[in-house]
Amino acid sequence: MCRYGTSSPVVTTGEGGETPHDHSRPPGRSGSDTARPDGRGAVVRRIVTAGVLTLSVALLAGCSDVATTQSASVARSAAVATDTDAVTHAQNDRVPEGARWTQHYFPTADGVELHADVLLPEDLPEGAKVPLVMSAGGYFGHSGQLSVEGFAHTGPSARFEDLIAEGGLLERGYGLVMVDSRGSGGSTGCTEAIGGPADQADIRAALDWAAAQPWSTGSVGMYGKSLDGVTALVGNNLEHPALKAVIAQEPIWDIQRNMRSGGVPRSTITSVPTVYNEVATQPQMPDDDPRYLANAAWDTPTGPHPECPLLNTASYMEPNPESETWTVRDLAERAKGTTTPLFLTQGFLEWNTEAEGMAEFLANHEGPQRAWLGQWDHKRGGERTADGRLELGREGWFDEVFSFYDQYLKGVQPAVQYPAVAVEDSTGSWRAEDSWPRADRTATVRLGGGTYTDDGATSAFVQRSEPVAAATRLTGTPTATVTARGTGNVMVRLHDVAPDGSGTMINQQVSVLRAGETRLQLKSMDWTLPAGHSLAVDIGTVQPGIPLTNDWLPSVSNQEVTVQGARLDLALDDPAKDSGLPGSPAPWSDLYRQSHVSAPAAGAPSFRLP
């Protein structure tokens, strides 16, 4: 059985080592592969990006062991549900115990037919109604989430079996609706770039349909992680009257920023459409009903619309962030004024769906907010490591999930008063906040100038702070502004440097250099510099790294760049003011520190943090 993201991805680097691997970013060639006369940039980048090919499809879904073929069920045939004939676990062992499964088809406003699997409590009385938890996306196909998983017969997806088995969804009096987005599973239509008009039309139709069913109270909550976390945010932005609450784990907040950073492409511009084209054309189960199979063949090479994958791939190639392709997919911007209650998780150390645009989304969203934020990667609430440790470091995920749903879908006031925001900082300590980020001061740090060569290798110069006298937290979303003369790219990296000179790279961002000032918004963070440590800032070319660290594919200029000045805008906080919460360090944080060791060049301090 696929355990979604239960182990950190590992790939071979090409030199006999293994490194954690980026989510969906297959190998590509940067401009440096041909621009470097000595070929060193090409060799380094080929070694780095070679590791991205093995599990790219699995990791985008957050299902890191999906490549392991699922064991065939003992039964070689089983009952198949219809919209009127429900099937239980006794009739089909892919149906969760205590559930009854039905299948349904319904139209969107633009003529696409969507398919949904529904799981209701098996003992639900005739005529009784339940609130619904709905998830929508491409990972609910009957043959497997991202590839054919070797099932003996058809049945509903187990993507959120933890919500049922550990969360007790059915026993708590809810139903689960799993909607195949257009082009996937049993739905017709062409797969389109995520988060856009197609997803909006599908979610709107699904919410209309789910709220109107005779077994529905009319109250719907959305739930998802990664891709279906994205569609949950799409649902939030629709302000649909039936949608009472949204839970989005590790989503993408602004789709364009997951594809390009300041004009520098990432390997996701090809790997993401490749992932979803493969999902869309994936063979489904032979014993699925004829309607399901006909819909599943919609955009396959032998189906009626083989052009769909080409159109999907082309849409991701748009380079202009201000084009309609991307502005309609800026979920953070489109959240302005929305009021649907929102519960989110975000790992500050994500290598997959990074914390880019989260702060804007939270600022624009005006409804109730709940969050778990911390030092993990692409994990879901309640998930455990192989040795039983909680990946998010904190107990009580499902109790809090259903307290949230009970409040907004059933009108039941919480028996436990949970903090609005639970945050784990880089020390592994948890605290409660009314909102995030909490900052007691801001700082605009003036950095001196320097030069570097935009060669795609390691050319950079370093500025560092005086050691901090007391523990100082860097929180929120830092920005760096660089004034430079020259052409090419710029990378800004932040490092936590110990008194012995050893460091950890804690944040980074890149951009194509602009005329005059170039502004870079770094990733949101919550990192505490211990007393005696310094903050180092290096500015230079876009450096290669393991896929975990970066997957940018810059076209280098090989020109010398003169930085005339730079500044860093920071939000700072005093950890001594924290209101502590129970919790343990997220296991990922140790691996992150091991894989992000740095040694910024030594030098006299050139600035201080207030």
C-alpha positions in Angstrom: 0.0 0.0 0.0 1.4 3.4 -1.0 2.4 5.4 2.1 2.3 9.0 0.8 5.6 10.5 1.5 6.5 8.2 4.3 10.2 8.2 3.5 12.4 10.9 2.1 13.1 10.5 -1.6 16.6 9.2 -2.4 18.3 9.2 -5.8 21.7 8.4 -7.1 23.8 11.5 -8.0 25.9 9.8 -10.6 29.0 9.7 -8.4 28.0 6.8 -6.2 26.4 9.0 -3.5 22.8 9.4 -2.7 21.0 12.7 -2.1 17.4 13.7 -1.2 15.6 14.4 -4.4 13.4 17.2 -5.6 9.7 16.6 -6.3 9.0 16.8 -10.0 12.0 18.3 -11.6 13.6 16.0 -14.1 17.0 16.6 -15.7 17.3 19.5 -18.0 20.2 21.5 -19.5 20.8 25.0 -18.3 22.3 27.7 -20.5 25.6 27.1 -18.7 25.9 23.6 -20.3 26.9 25.2 -23.6 28.1 28.6 -22.4 31.0 27.4 -20.3 34.1 27.0 -22.5 35.7 24.5 -20.1 32.5 22.4 -19.7 32.7 22.4 -15.9 29.3 24.0 -15.4 27.8 21.5 -17.7 29.3 18.5 -15.9 28.3 19.8 -12.5 24.8 20.5 -13.5 24.4 17.2 -15.3 25.5 15.4 -12.3 23.1 17.4 -10.1 20.1 17.1 -12.3 20.6 13.4 -13.2 19.3 12.6 -9.7 15.9 14.1 -10.5 14.7 11.6 -13.0 14.0 8.6 -10.8 11.0 9.5 -8.6 9.8 12.8 -10.1 6.3 11.5 -10.7 5.9 10.0 -7.2 7.2 13.0 -5.3 4.9 15.6 -6.8 2.0 13.7 -5.2 3.8 13.3 -2.0 3.8 9.6 -2.5 7.5 8.7 -2.3 7.2 4.9 -2.5 4.6 4.8 -5.3 7.2 3.1 -7.5 6.8 -0.1 -5.4 4.1 -2.2 -7.1 1.2 -2.7 -4.8 0.6 -6.3 -3.9 -2.3 -7.8 -5.8 -5.4 -8.4 -3.7 -6.3 -12.0 -2.9 -9.6 -11.7 -4.8 -9.3 -11.6 -8.6 -12.7 -10.0 -9.1 -15.0 -7.9 -6.9 -18.2 -5.9 -7.1 -18.1 -2.6 -8.9 -20.2 0.3 -7.5 -22.7 2.4 -9.5 -24.5 5.5 -8.4 -27.4 3.4 -7.1 -25.7 0.1 -6.1 -23.4 0.6 -3.2 -20.5 -1.8 -2.5 -19.0 -2.6 0.9 -15.7 -4.1 2.0 -17.3 -7.5 2.1 -18.0 -7.3 -1.6 -14.7 -5.5 -2.6 -11.7 -5.4 -0.4 -10.5 -2.1 -1.7 -13.5 -0.4 0.0 -12.5 0.6 3.5 -14.2 -1.3 6.3 -17.2 0.5 7.6 -17.8 2.3 4.3 -20.1 1.9 1.3 -18.8 3.0 -2.1 -20.7 4.5 -5.0 -19.6 6.1 -8.2 -21.1 9.2 -9.9 -20.8 11.3 -13.0 -21.9 15.0 -13.4 -21.2 17.8 -15.8 -19.3 21.1 -15.5 -20.5 24.3 -17.0 -18.2 24.0 -19.9 -19.3 20.5 -20.9 -16.8 18.2 -19.2 -18.0 15.1 -17.5 -16.5 14.6 -14.0 -16.3 11.3 -12.1 -16.4 11.0 -8.3 -16.0 8.1 -5.9 -18.1 8.5 -2.7 -17.6 6.7 0.6 -20.4 7.0 3.1 -20.8 5.3 6.5 -22.0 1.7 5.8 -24.6 1.9 8.5 -26.0 5.3 7.4 -29.8 5.0 7.7 -32.0 5.5 4.6 -32.7 9.2 4.2 -30.0 10.3 6.6 -27.6 13.1 5.6 -24.0 13.8 6.5 -21.5 16.6 5.8 -19.0 15.8 3.2 -15.2 16.1 3.0 -14.2 16.6 -0.6 -10.9 16.3 -2.3 -10.3 16.9 -6.0 -7.3 16.3 -8.3 -5.5 13.8 -10.5 -4.5 11.2 -8.0 -7.7 9.3 -7.5 -7.6 7.0 -10.6 -8.7 3.4 -9.9 -5.5 1.8 -11.2 -3.1 3.9 -9.0 -2.2 7.5 -8.1 0.6 8.1 -10.5 1.2 4.8 -12.2 -0.5 1.4 -12.5 0.0 -0.1 -9.1 -0.9 -3.7 -9.7 -4.3 -4.0 -8.2 -6.2 -7.2 -8.9 -9.5 -5.4 -9.5 -11.0 -1.9 -9.4 -12.0 0.1 -6.4 -11.8 3.5 -4.8 -8.4 5.3 -4.3 -6.7 4.8 -0.9 -5.0 8.2 -1.2 -6.6 9.4 2.1 -7.1 6.1 3.8 -5.4 7.7 6.8 -8.2 10.2 7.1 -10.6 7.2 7.4 -8.5 4.7 9.3 -6.7 7.0 11.7 -8.9 10.0 11.6 -12.2 8.1 11.9 -13.9 10.1 9.3 -16.8 7.7 8.8 -17.3 7.0 12.6 -17.3 10.8 13.1 -20.3 11.1 10.8 -18.8 12.4 7.6 -18.7 11.2 4.0 -15.7 11.4 1.6 -16.0 12.5 -2.0 -13.0 12.0 -4.3 -13.3 13.9 -7.6 -11.2 13.2 -10.6 -10.2 16.5 -12.1 -10.7 16.7 -15.9 -8.4 14.5 -17.9 -7.8 12.1 -15.0 -9.4 8.9 -13.7 -13.0 8.6 -15.0 -13.4 12.2 -16.1 -13.3 13.6 -19.7 -11.6 16.8 -20.8 -8.0 17.9 -21.3 -5.7 18.2 -18.3 -4.6 21.9 -18.0 -2.0 23.7 -16.0 -2.9 23.4 -12.3 -4.8 26.0 -10.4 -6.4 27.7 -13.4 -9.8 28.1 -15.1 -10.2 24.3 -15.6 -9.6 23.6 -11.9 -12.0 26.5 -11.0 -14.7 25.1 -13.2 -14.3 21.6 -11.9 -14.3 22.6 -8.2 -17.3 24.8 -8.7 -19.2 22.0 -10.4 -18.2 19.4 -7.8 -19.3 21.7 -4.9 -22.6 22.3 -6.6 -23.1 18.6 -7.1 -22.0 17.4 -3.7 -24.1 20.0 -1.8 -27.2 18.9 -3.7 -27.0 15.1 -3.1 -29.8 13.5 -1.0 -27.2 12.1 1.4 -25.5 15.5 1.9 -26.4 18.1 4.5 -25.2 20.7 2.0 -22.1 21.5 4.0 -18.8 20.6 2.4 -15.2 20.9 3.5 -12.2 20.5 1.2 -9.1 18.5 2.2 -5.9 17.9 0.3 -2.1 17.8 0.3 0.2 19.0 -2.5 -1.9 19.0 -5.7 -5.2 18.5 -4.0 -4.0 21.1 -1.5 -3.8 23.4 -4.5 -7.4 22.6 -5.5 -8.5 23.2 -2.0 -7.1 26.8 -2.2 -8.9 27.1 -5.6 -12.0 26.2 -3.7 -11.3 28.8 -1.1 -11.0 31.5 -3.7 -14.4 30.6 -5.3 -16.3 31.7 -2.2 -18.8 29.0 -2.9 -21.7 29.0 -0.4 -21.6 25.2 0.2 -17.8 25.3 1.1 -17.7 25.7 4.8 -14.0 25.0 5.5 -10.7 24.2 3.7 -7.7 22.2 4.9 -4.7 22.5 2.6 -1.4 20.8 3.4 1.8 21.7 1.6 0.1 23.5 -1.4 1.6 25.7 -4.0 0.4 29.3 -3.3 1.4 30.9 -6.6 1.8 28.4 -9.5 4.1 30.6 -11.5 6.7 30.9 -8.7 6.9 27.1 -8.6 8.0 27.2 -12.3 10.3 30.3 -12.5 12.1 32.5 -10.0 12.6 36.0 -11.1 12.6 34.9 -14.7 15.0 32.0 -14.1 13.3 28.8 -15.2 13.1 25.7 -13.0 13.0 22.2 -14.3 9.3 22.1 -13.2 8.4 23.8 -16.5 8.8 20.5 -18.2 8.5 18.0 -15.3 5.1 19.1 -14.0 3.3 18.8 -17.3 5.0 15.5 -17.9 3.7 14.2 -14.5 0.1 15.2 -15.3 0.2 14.0 -18.9 1.3 10.6 -17.6 -1.4 10.6 -15.0 -4.0 11.6 -17.6 -3.1 8.9 -20.1 -2.6 6.2 -17.4 -4.5 2.9 -18.2 -7.3 2.2 -15.8 -8.7 -1.1 -14.5 -10.1 -3.6 -17.1 -13.1 -4.2 -14.8 -14.1 -0.6 -14.5 -17.5 0.2 -15.9 -17.6 1.1 -19.6 -18.4 4.8 -19.0 -15.3 5.1 -16.7 -13.1 3.5 -19.3 -14.4 5.6 -22.2 -13.8 8.8 -20.2 -10.3 7.6 -19.1 -9.4 7.2 -22.8 -10.4 10.8 -23.7 -6.8 12.1 -24.1 -4.8 9.0 -24.7 -2.9 8.5 -28.0 -5.7 6.4 -29.4 -8.5 8.4 -27.8 -10.6 11.2 -29.4 -8.3 14.0 -28.1 -4.6 13.0 -28.3 -3.7 16.7 -28.6 -4.4 17.3 -24.9 -1.0 16.5 -23.5 0.7 18.8 -26.1 -1.6 21.7 -25.2 -0.9 21.1 -21.5 2.8 21.1 -21.9 2.8 24.3 -24.0 0.9 26.2 -21.3 3.7 25.7 -18.8 6.2 27.3 -21.3 4.8 30.8 -20.9 7.8 32.9 -19.6 5.9 36.1 -18.7 4.7 36.1 -15.1 2.2 38.9 -15.9 0.5 36.9 -18.7 -3.1 35.7 -18.1 -1.7 32.1 -18.0 -0.1 32.9 -14.6 -2.2 35.8 -13.2 -5.2 33.5 -13.0 -3.1 31.0 -11.2 -1.7 33.4 -8.6 -3.8 31.9 -5.8 -2.4 34.2 -3.2 -3.5 37.3 -5.1 -6.9 35.8 -5.8 -7.4 35.1 -2.1 -8.1 38.8 -1.5 -11.2 39.2 0.6 -12.0 35.5 0.9 -13.6 34.4 4.1 -13.8 30.6 4.1 -12.2 29.2 7.3 -8.8 27.9 6.4 -6.5 25.3 8.1 -3.0 24.9 6.5 0.3 23.2 6.9 3.6 24.5 5.5 7.1 23.2 5.9 9.7 25.9 5.9 12.2 23.4 4.7 10.1 22.2 1.7 12.0 21.0 -1.4 8.7 20.5 -3.3 6.0 23.0 -2.7 8.0 25.8 -1.1 6.8 28.5 1.2 6.5 31.1 -1.6 3.4 33.2 -1.6 2.1 31.8 1.7 2.5 35.1 3.6 0.6 37.0 0.8 -2.2 34.4 0.8 -2.6 34.7 4.6 -2.6 38.5 4.4 -5.2 38.5 1.7 -7.5 35.9 3.3 -9.9 37.5 5.7 -11.6 34.5 7.2 -10.7 32.4 10.3 -7.2 30.8 10.0 -5.5 27.9 11.6 -2.0 26.6 10.8 0.8 24.2 11.6 4.1 25.6 10.5 7.5 24.0 11.0 10.8 22.5 9.9 9.6 19.6 7.7 9.5 18.9 4.0 6.7 17.4 1.9 4.8 15.6 4.6 1.2 15.4 5.8 -0.3 15.7 9.2 -0.2 12.4 11.2 2.4 10.9 9.0 5.2 8.9 10.7 8.7 7.8 9.9 9.7 4.2 9.6 10.6 4.2 13.2 7.4 5.7 14.3 8.3 9.4 14.8 5.7 12.0 13.7 7.0 13.7 10.6 5.5 17.0 11.7 6.7 16.4 15.3 3.3 17.0 16.9 0.5 14.8 18.1 -3.2 15.4 17.6 -3.5 16.1 13.9 -6.7 14.3 13.2 -8.4 15.4 16.4 -7.7 19.0 15.4 -8.8 18.4 11.8 -12.2 17.1 12.9 -12.6 19.7 15.6 -12.2 22.3 12.8 -14.7 20.5 10.5 -17.1 20.0 13.4 -17.1 23.7 14.1 -17.7 24.9 10.5 -19.6 22.0 8.9 -21.7 20.9 11.9 -21.8 24.0 14.1 -20.3 22.2 17.1 -18.1 24.4 19.2 -14.7 23.0 19.9 -14.2 21.1 23.2 -10.5 22.0 23.0 -9.3 25.6 22.4 -6.5 25.0 19.9 -4.0 27.8 19.1 -4.7 29.6 15.9 -1.1 28.9 14.8 1.3 26.2 16.0 4.9 27.0 15.0 8.1 24.9 15.2 11.2 27.0 14.8 14.7 25.8 13.8 15.5 24.9 17.4 12.8 22.2 17.3 10.7 24.2 19.9 7.0 24.6 19.4 5.0 27.8 20.3 1.5 29.1 20.0 0.7 32.3 18.1 -2.4 34.3 17.3 -1.2 34.8 13.8 2.0 34.4 11.8 4.5 35.9 11.5 5.0 37.5 14.9 7.8 40.1 14.8 8.8 42.6 17.4 11.1 44.5 15.1 12.2 44.9 11.5 15.6 45.6 10.1 16.8 47.0 6.8 20.4 45.8 6.6 22.7 47.7 4.2 25.1 45.4 2.5 28.3 46.5 0.8 29.1 45.8 -2.8 31.3 43.4 -4.6 31.9 41.5 -7.8 31.2 38.1 -9.2 31.2 36.3 -12.5 27.9 34.9 -13.7 29.4 31.5 -14.7 26.9 29.1 -13.1 29.6 27.8 -10.8 30.5 29.2 -7.4 31.5 32.9 -7.9 30.1 35.0 -5.1 31.0 37.5 -2.4 30.0 37.4 1.2 28.9 39.9 3.9 28.3 38.8 7.5 26.9 40.3 10.6 28.4 40.8 14.0 27.6 37.8 16.3 24.1 38.2 17.9 24.3 38.8 21.6 21.0 36.9 22.3 19.0 34.4 20.3 17.4 36.2 17.4 14.7 34.7 15.2 14.4 35.5 11.5 10.8 35.2 10.6 8.3 36.1 7.9 9.5 36.6 4.3 12.8 38.3 3.8 13.5 40.4 0.7 16.8 41.3 -0.9 17.4 44.2 -3.2 20.5 44.3 -5.4 21.7 47.2 -7.4 24.2 46.0 -10.0 25.9 46.7 -13.3 26.2 43.8 -15.7 24.0 41.2 -17.3 23.1 37.7 -16.2 21.7 36.3 -13.0 21.9 36.8 -9.2 21.6 34.4 -6.3 21.2 35.5 -2.7 21.7 33.0 0.1 21.5 33.3 3.9 23.6 31.3 6.3 23.5 30.7 10.0 27.2 30.7 10.9 28.6 29.4 14.2 31.6 30.9 16.0 33.9 28.2 14.5 32.9 29.3 11.0 30.7 26.3 10.1 27.4 27.2 8.7 24.0 26.1 7.5 22.4 27.6 4.4 19.0 28.6 5.6 17.3 30.5 2.7 18.0 31.3 -1.0 16.5 32.9 -4.0 17.5 33.8 -7.6 16.6 36.2 -10.3 17.6 37.4 -13.7 19.3 40.8 -13.2 17.2 43.8 -14.0 18.3 47.2 -15.0 18.9 49.2 -11.8 17.5 47.4 -8.9 16.6 43.6 -8.7 14.3 42.6 -5.9 14.2 39.0 -4.7 11.6 37.8 -2.3 13.0 34.8 -0.4 11.1 31.9 1.0 9.1 32.4 4.2 11.1 31.2 7.2 11.2 30.8 11.0 14.9 30.3 11.9 16.6 31.3 15.2 20.2 32.3 15.3 21.6 31.1 18.6 23.6 33.6 20.7 27.1 34.1 19.3 26.1 33.1 15.8 26.2 35.4 12.8 24.1 35.9 9.7 26.1 35.6 6.5 24.8 36.8 3.1 26.4 35.7 -0.1 25.5 37.3 -3.5 26.7 35.8 -6.7 25.9 33.5 -9.7 23.2 30.8 -9.5 25.2 28.0 -8.0 24.5 24.3 -8.8 23.4 22.1 -6.0 21.7 18.8 -5.2 18.1 18.8 -6.4 17.1 19.2 -2.8 18.8 22.5 -2.7 18.0 24.0 -6.1 16.7 23.0 -9.6 17.2 26.3 -11.4 18.3 26.2 -15.0 19.8 29.6 -15.7 21.2 30.9 -19.0 24.5 32.3 -17.7 26.2 35.4 -19.3 29.8 34.6 -18.3 30.1 38.4 -17.6 31.5 40.1 -14.6 28.7 41.6 -12.5 29.5 44.6 -10.2 27.1 44.9 -7.2 27.1 48.6 -6.2 25.0 48.0 -3.2 22.4 45.7 -1.7 20.0 45.7 1.2 18.2 42.9 3.1 14.8 43.6 4.7 14.1 41.3 7.7 11.5 40.6 10.3 13.0 39.7 13.7 11.6 38.4 16.9 12.8 37.5 20.4 12.3 33.8 21.2 12.2 34.6 24.9 8.6 35.8 24.4 7.4 32.4 23.1 4.4 30.7 24.6 5.5 27.1 24.4 3.5 24.1 23.1 4.1 20.4 23.4 5.9 18.9 20.4 9.2 17.4 19.2 11.5 18.5 16.4 10.4 17.4 12.9 12.8 14.5 11.9 13.5 16.2 8.5 15.3 19.1 10.2 18.3 17.0 11.1 18.7 15.8 7.5 18.3 19.3 6.2 21.2 20.5 8.4 23.4 17.7 7.2 22.6 18.3 3.6 22.9 22.1 3.7 26.3 22.5 5.5 28.0 25.6 4.3 31.3 27.5 5.0 30.8 31.1 3.9 34.1 32.9 3.4 35.5 34.5 6.5 35.8 38.2 6.9 35.2 41.1 9.2 31.6 41.8 10.1 30.0 44.5 7.9 26.6 44.9 9.6 24.7 44.1 12.7 21.2 42.8 13.5 19.3 45.0 15.9 
